[in-house]
Amino acid sequence: MAKNVFHLERLELVRKKFPHTPAIYFISPTKNSIKKLIEDFKDTEDPQYAFVHLFFSTKVSDNLMKEMSEYEGLVDRIKTFVELNVDLNLYEDNIYHLDQNDSLSLFNMNLNDTATNNYLNKIGLQIFTV
């Protein structure tokens, strides 16, 4: 309370409104999390929070950026926007996991396929964060 941190809440839950209090969001840039973020600020007269500091675990795609930019109620309340690039699981100082359990399927994939390229780009971004 001394540093004005009241509590932590999961994005998926129904949360009490604090329209005069700033919020810090640490979220993964997924369609669902962006949808929840937009819902919190869609009502310009009665937002979930006064303004928002956004921290994403990895790069936000162009499609999700475009989707967020279409909502003035959100855009006007963003005070901080950071892509942290921490999209990995750290087990020890020098042991990490990218949580790509189906990566062996790459050996049978068509490298000219869009889905394959998207998958390889995701892995590349994760490796870049290390």
C-alpha positions, 0 to 999 in steps of 0.5 A, spaced: 500 500 500 505 504 501 507 504 493 500 504 491 500 497 489 493 494 491 492 487 489 494 482 483 488 479 479 488 475 473 485 478 466 480 472 465 476 473 472 471 478 473 474 484 476 472 490 480 473 497 477 478 502 479 476 508 475 481 513 478 487 508 479 492 506 474 493 499 472 499 495 470 498 489 465 503 484 464 500 479 459 502 475 453 500 478 446 494 473 444 488 474 441 484 473 448 488 477 452 488 483 447 480 482 447 480 482 455 484 489 455 480 492 450 474 490 454 477 494 460 477 500 456 472 500 451 467 504 455 470 511 455 466 514 460 467 508 465 473 504 464 476 499 468 482 503 470 484 510 470 490 509 465 494 503 463 502 501 463 502 495 458 508 490 459 508 484 454 511 478 454 514 478 447 513 482 440 505 484 439 503 482 432 501 487 427 494 484 427 494 485 434 497 492 434 492 494 429 486 491 433 488 495 439 489 502 435 482 501 433 479 503 440 480 510 442 478 508 449 484 504 450 489 508 446 488 514 450 489 511 456 496 507 455 502 511 459 507 505 457 508 500 452 513 495 453 515 488 449 519 485 454 521 478 450 521 473 455 517 468 452 521 462 455 521 458 461 527 459 465 529 452 470 536 454 472 541 460 470 543 456 464 537 452 463 531 454 459 525 451 455 521 454 449 515 450 451 514 448 443 512 440 445 511 439 437 517 441 434 519 435 432 514 435 427 518 440 423 522 435 420 516 433 416 513 440 415 513 443 408 518 449 409 514 454 404 507 453 408 505 459 411 503 455 418 510 452 418 513 459 417 509 462 423 511 457 427 519 458 425 518 465 426 515 464 433 521 459 435 526 464 432 523 470 437 523 465 443 531 464 441 532 471 440 530 472 447 535 468 450 
